[in-house]
């Protein structure tokens, strides 16, 4: 039970001398909120603990939740849509129970390293809930290990733990979420790669943990693995987005500049060299309007505020999207994705293929297509963007995996395509698909999806936003 004060209401409605009718409530579910209204105007909100039973009392100009005496009590069980009204001769205040959003993580696919977080190492071909009882997840990243952020700003990991990649000071695999160390409660985004992890906090600092190889941690060294978060060097406090490639790291600052560090084989750092870097270097081109970046296997993608999409790094399968293919066409500086589109709003790098989303709600793919991961009803590689089949114009997010892809539409449905051998498409089957298939379960409230893109990344994680009633 939680006692709250300083939730003020208009003094002309109820005063300390009034006799109030107070309701005793039993509330189940997490993150419950009571909204205090007068004439449909919100006067304040009151959080109530999971399973909490307590009196709501008006006294001395404040609404309190807690044990009180001297009031007339009416017992009730509060459920979604129930209004409780406190009245006296001068007016009334209605307390409306607002069911909380319940954000659950579901997972499916390969699970030998326990990356599904369901307390097993058994693969699944349909969504299963990540254990732990948490209902306030807000962001997830899927690889052979999984990372996620809760709305209270804490960071969690599970699955493969080699090199300390879970950030819990151990190298032991975990089949359920464990807290990432550091005591921080202001994480806003996490990203996982093959052997290292990255995170950004709301204070604009960037952090890394896991394998030190190639300088991927950005902490100016290549000698020591880190099993808990260490700060990315450079002194910047304005990082706003971060992304792990296979063995390199990418990030965007609020001034619109893009940066990279780690392995530069193929030119994935975009600094006009193929030399590894253990601290952040600026992506060349002089652009100060980058808004999002994404990393794959020796591959980097980015979107600028003018709606253009760019790529750099390895191009063996045409994953740069510039109408060329082959190792000799790899590039160490950004090149424009062809097509003439100026309305790209999101890109996602798979292992050797690329996905993009335009503001008109269409999804596109290019690069490797051996398992149908471009979703154009073929298995032929493409060196320029091709539209994801299905005729949908309401895609809101796409995610590129190792040899599969996934996406969410604005109607809340989740879809997947490409390799399905480990159940990673979530359609209760294990065959490949070269066009989108619906993730089973009947959910219409998916809000984010992440396809594992590292080598042997055969799993998918997604967040479902449900309303507790």
Buried (B, 14 or more C-beta within 10 A) or exposed (E): EEEBEEBEBEEEBBBEEBEBBBBBBBBEBBBBBBBBBBEEEEBBBBEBBEEBBBBBBBBEBBBBBEEBEEBEEEEEEBBEEBEBEBBBEEBBBBBBBEBBBBBBBBBBBBBBBBBBBBBBBEBBBBBBBBBBEBBBBBBBBBBBBBBBBBBEBBBBBBBBBBBBBBBBEBBEBBBBBBBBBBEBEBBBBBBBBBBBBBBBBEEBBBBBBBBBBBBBBBBEBBEEBBBBBBBBBBEBEEBBBBBBBBBBBBBBBEEBBBBBBBBBBBBBBBBBBBEBBBBBBBBBBEBEEBBBBBBBBBBBBBBBEEBBBBBBBBBBBBBBBBBBBEEEBBBBBBBBBBBEBEEBBBBBBBBBBBBBBBEEBBBBBBBBBBBBBBBBBBBEBBBBBBBBBBEBEEBBBBBBBBBBBBBBBEEBBBBBBBBBBBBBBBBBBBEBBBBBBBBBBEBEBBBBBBBBBBEBBBBBBBBBBBEBE
